[in-house]
Amino acid sequence: MNNVLKWFTRDSFILPIVAIIMGLILGGIVMLIGGYNPIEAYSALFTKVFGDMYNFGEAVREMTPLIMTGLAFAFASRAGLFNIGGEGQFLVGMTAATFVGVKFAGLPIYIHAPLALIAGAVFGGLWAAIAGYLKAARGVNEVISSIMLNWIGLYLANLIVRQFLLLKGENRSVDISDTASISLTWLSELMGNSRVHMGTLIALVMAVLFYIYMWKTKQGYEIRAVGYNPNAAEYAGMHVNRNIVKAMFISGMLAGLGGAFQVLGVFQYQTVMSGSPGTGFDGIAVALIGLNHPFGVLLGALLFGTLTYGSAGMSFAADVPPEIIRIVIGSIIFFIAAQGIVRWVLKPFYSKRKKEKVL
């Protein structure tokens, strides 16, 4: 019991919670300045998400890809890499899963669906490994290369859909085969026919595997060592360049799986996109809120998904523009990044706690 209490009083737990509260307060101030009622707005937001099973299921569906892109960014960050290319990896994984889902029709479901998921993960990983290789072999900054790969991934995805998968007369692919779908009919019916799917369960498993791999295995230790200090890691006999490529590949696999979930579990087809969906970039925010820890990412995705999906309730019930939610999210990320401000707010609390310990 004492260990549990100690965990809840650690800075790693307290600081994000206070940052979230401060972000919500700042969002409320912005609403007041704009002439809106923040209490009514936040009430409408949470009613939208938790008011009935359908909307709760849709909110969970909204969180699932954010978990995967958040885990992707967090994994690379542990290796000292800033993988801003989750968007491109997400799209490449989505396209690979769509291709397998459409072109491999006739396979039994216990082969087809896993094969489509594996394709999404592998191709997303290979896409990220390009930036990892350029970083390791040529010293190219991964931020620049991964941003460029985002755009290449978007247009490559559109090209593949147009050339090989296009539904005649439509601006989207044909539907994937039913045997490639990861929808869960029984769970969907239980949650008001919302579009929940197996991907949510897989995302939770991926978070646990992330933790085990990163903190309980030798390879995870090497990746973290490279992230802390690549020169010291190399001096200790670790292969720095290999770990960089490996970390980017695994990071891309996670993002690619997120893209596969969207096709195989939600939409059942892929559109020709005029712009990126933004899920990869939102994953960066989720990882930052979760302090690049897998279980923190789950909580960050829960918060981000709730605010994003619930913003529609604010618009309809309280007439508050959904853009204000972006201000709230941005404020939360700002306060998490500027921990000095949060510590200053908490200074009286820390002083009081030190006095109690002395006494």
Secondary structure as UniProt FT lines:
FT   HELIX           2..8
FT   HELIX           11..33
FT   TURN            34..35
FT   HELIX           38..50
FT   HELIX           53..78
FT   TURN            79..80
FT   TURN            84..85
FT   HELIX           86..103
FT   TURN            104..106
FT   HELIX           109..138
FT   HELIX           142..160
FT   HELIX           161..165
FT   TURN            168..169
FT   STRAND          172..173
FT   HELIX           178..180
FT   HELIX           185..190
FT   TURN            191..193
FT   HELIX           198..216
FT   HELIX           218..228
FT   HELIX           230..235
FT   TURN            236..237
FT   HELIX           240..261
FT   HELIX           262..267
FT   HELIX           279..289
FT   TURN            290..292
FT   HELIX           294..318
FT   HELIX           323..337
FT   HELIX           339..358
//
